């Protein structure tokens, strides 16, 4: 998924995407999936759908929203050395 995003972005804009472009894409993708699943644009319905979401494959790997904090939970690589 990440490779596809980078290739598509680079083809259209003639440069590699920076972090903010990637995060904008990711958040829009997650929101659109939640709207589709909720069958509603109502923010309350979308929030409830995100709260019930399970791990979803994204450009960052598998992510989900924590229902109690509404924070995105995602893998975070740690490099030692």
Residue, then its C-alpha position, 0 to 999 in steps of 0.5 A: x500500500x505504501x509503495x503504491x501511494x509513493x509511486x502514484x504521488x511521485x508520478x503526479x507531482x514529480x517529487x517524493x511525498x513528505x510526511x505531511x502528504x502521507x499522513x493526509x492521505x492516511x487520515x482521509x483513507x481511514x475516514x472514508x472507510x469509516x464513512x462507508x462502513x457507517x453508511x453516514x457522514x454524521x460525525x457521531x456515527x463515524x466516531x462510533x464506527x472508528x471506536x469499534x474498528x479492529x486493526x486495519x491495514x494502512x500505509x503505516x501497517x495495521x492500525x486502529x483507534x483506541x475507543x477510550x482516547x480516540x488516539x490512533x494506535x499504530x506500530x512504531x519501529x524502534x532502532x537500537x544502536 
